[in-house]
Amino acid sequence: MRAVIVRSFGGPEVLEIAEVPTPVPGPGQVRIRVTAAALNPADLYTRSGGLAEAGLMPVRDLIGIGWDVAGVVDETGPGTTGFAPGDEVIGLSDRLDVPLGTHADFVVLDATSIAPAPQGISPIEASTLPLNALTAAQSLDHLALEPGRTLLVTGAAGAVGGFAVELAAAQGIRVVATAAAADEPLVRKLGAEFFVPRGARLGEAVRTLVPGGVDAAIDAAVLGAEALDAVRSQGAFVALVGGGEPRPLRGIRVSNTWIRADGTRLARLATLAESGALTLRVAETYPLDRSAAAHRRLGEGGLRGRVVLVP
């Protein structure tokens, strides 16, 4: 089978479409025939060596690429329950030290890392759900905000930010969103009550809308101290990138969301997507053998939706 791998870190040119043995599922695992696999910034950092430099993964001779997947169960390992060949599923590969990722013809995942695919939604769209929606959901879990509380979401027009706005608004949380000025109609449609255009002095702008500052922030745009300034004293702040968390000034509780696969939670998110409560956005699609072009496009920025690889 084919798989996207890197043997050395660098730009998109280091990506290789290699012929490798088809993986075999072990106990409690399933093998998925990949129908679509979203491309995320984490994949760019894996390829470039950024995650290795940060100490998040070891340097190996061969490293697989890809976190998100939508596909069909092809084979189950010994003792695996809950899924059978032919089942349409979505899933998340959350381990960094793996020789094969989801950007391949087949991938093996733990059965606890997958969920039934959302019905009535294309696999291309469904593949954009796992990493980004789970990151947003787990970030909100860290904050544990009650209905009526206020939340700042930076990068609200992005994949994680958009899901965070929708999930928070559905919980009765009042959302202040920041993004490019042209994205205001989008983020308000997603559920934001307030909007601050990118480039504004964020702390002052937010405090004009919410006197004293918001109760919490999810910093999807990695603004750090600038976003922290918009949070009230003794509030809460969630960073999404290792090293992107600011100092916990003014008694603010600062934490980082280290994403983990969770098939049960992913199933609930898939149900929300089925009902239209979560908006799945695809920017562009590429065949697997054009992975380098897909990486270049994502690296250019300006997308409102995910790039998806289609084997």
Buried (B, 14 or more C-beta within 10 A) or exposed (E): BBBBBBEEBEEBEBBBBBEBEBBEBEEBBBBBBBBBBBBBBBBBBBBBBBBBEEEBBEEBEBBBBBBBBBBBBBBBBEEBEBBEEEBBBBBBBBBBEBEBBBBBBBBBBBBBBBBBBBEEBBBBBBBBBBBBBBBBBBBBEBBEBEEEBBBBBBBBBBBBBBBBBBBBBEBEBBBBBBBBEEBBEBBBEBBBBBBBBBEEEBBEBBBEBBEEBBBBBBBBBBBBEBBBBBBBEEBBBBBBBBEBBBEEEEEBBBBBBEBEBBBEBBBEBBBBBBEEBBBBBBBBBBEBEBBBBBBBBBEEEEBBBBBBBBB
